[in-house]
Amino acid sequence: MSGVVPEPGPKAIYATPDFVKWGQGASRNFGFLKHLGVGLTLGLTAGLTWKTWHWNSKRQIAEYYADLAKKEASEELERQAAIKAKFAELEAELLS
């Protein structure tokens, strides 16, 4: 070999480069603070929506059990009234 370097000819492969220099392409429009703000806003919105959903669910469950307790208390009062009436009837029957 004579050590002569051949002249570069036309490209054999026409492809985009793998690496983009800083300040070119997508990296030129990248704003860290903007992305941070958008991420925080979306995260807080999703978290608040999640929490309000569960607060509402917790409230509905508490209302259900409160209503159930009221119903059981009223049924218990009815049972006690029925027992007192039955005792009064039996007492009247025994005393007559």
KARA-V792925 format. One line per field, one symbol per residue. ss: DSSP state (H for helix, E for strand, C for the rest). psi: psi as a letter, one per 40 degrees, with the letter a starting at -180 (. if undefined). Layout:
ss = ???
psi = ???
This chain:
ss = CCCCCCCCCCCCCCCCCCCCCCCCHHHHCCCHHHHHHHHHHHHHHHHHHHHHHHHHHHHHHHHHHHHHHHHHHHHHHHHHHHHHHHHHHHHHHHHC
psi = ieehhiihaiidhgiiidihiheibdedehhddddddddddddddddddddddddddddddddddddddddddddddddddddddddddddddde.
